[in-house]
Amino acid sequence: MQHSHEALDRPGGLAKLATLAPLRHRDFRLLWAGMTISLLGDGVFLVAIAWEAYVLWNAPAALSIVGIGMTVPMIAFLLPGGVLTDRLDRRRVMMGADALRAAAVALLAGLALAGSLRFWELVALVAVYSVGSAFFTPAFDAIVPDLLPARDLAAANSLDQFVRPIALRLAGPAVGGWLVAVSVGAAFAVDVASFVVSGLAVLAMRPPATARRDAEPALAALVAGLRFVRRRVWLWGTLLSAALAYLAFLGPTEVLLPYVVKNDLHGSARALGLVFAAGGVGAVGAALTMGQRGHPRRDVTFIYVRPGSSGSRACSSTRSRRRGRSSGRR
């Protein structure tokens, strides 16, 4: 038996099975299963929101307004969510957050199925959904160390990095495109069901009681966190570069890509789901590559340079298509 454990510690071969070690723990299995189902629902939700935004208001600014409605509440409530997580039962915070998100998406589903959904209602309910996410995220991150021994935390992180892009970026959008083509209300309903499954999984968990240290004031915790980031160049540099990359490439791409698919390419919701899923294939490939090779500097440089070149080609292709269309009208 000792030799089998040694085999798991060797690079390659059976060592890759060490990534599955966290699944030996019942509570983590429940959390992981609920998270996976919820991420699949979120992937469906992303396609449904993107398509419905342009159905309700077919203007390039439509999805950007929805994006603002999702981002601002997340920024505003993420810190209170972390503070609440430190003071309350994390399971209850997660279940409450899932209930809030399920209620918001259920209203979207009902209004869409009734054919009475309006654009401002879409933005408002997406904002409520985002508030729930702002409370769920820190609670989820904080509860994992309560469920696993320290030796399994790295494997749990690797498992998350592998499963998340498959569920959220690949499988979810692929299924979401098909569902939205049938009924956007049904697509929203699937996401509601995923939150119910996630909430039941969290409810079934029985994590050990953990001693809560005396919580410091929220403002003091925020200042300490900012000082921690400021003293580490690699950390604030990564945060800054990620923010710039999102503003310059990821944000515009996520907003305009559905518009281009719908209006320039005259694609269907299924086509949009496949386009989103194609990005998920790249995300899964990147997760696998980084998991095997680590994070050498050349790969990190490639990560920052590649979006710019891809964006340039996409812009050139769009301009060429528009020029061809304009010349055809003359």
Buried (B, 14 or more C-beta within 10 A) or exposed (E): EEEEEEEBEEEEEEEEEBBEBBBEBEBBBBBBBBBBBBBBBBBBBBBBBBBBBBBBBEBEEBBBBBBBBBBEBBEBBBBBBBBBBBEEBBBEBBBBBBBBBBBBBBBBBBBBBEEEBEBEBBBBBBBBBBBBBBBBBBBBEBBBEBBBEEEBBEBBEBBBBBBBBBBBBBBBBBBBBBBBBEBBBBBBBBBBBBBBBBBBBBBBBEBEEEEEEEEEEBEEBBEEEEEEEEEEEEEBEEEEEEEEBBEEBEBBBBBBBBBBBBEBEEBBBBBBBBBBBBBBBBBBEBBEEBEEEEEEEEEEEEBEEEBEEEBEEBEEEBEEEEEEEEEEEE
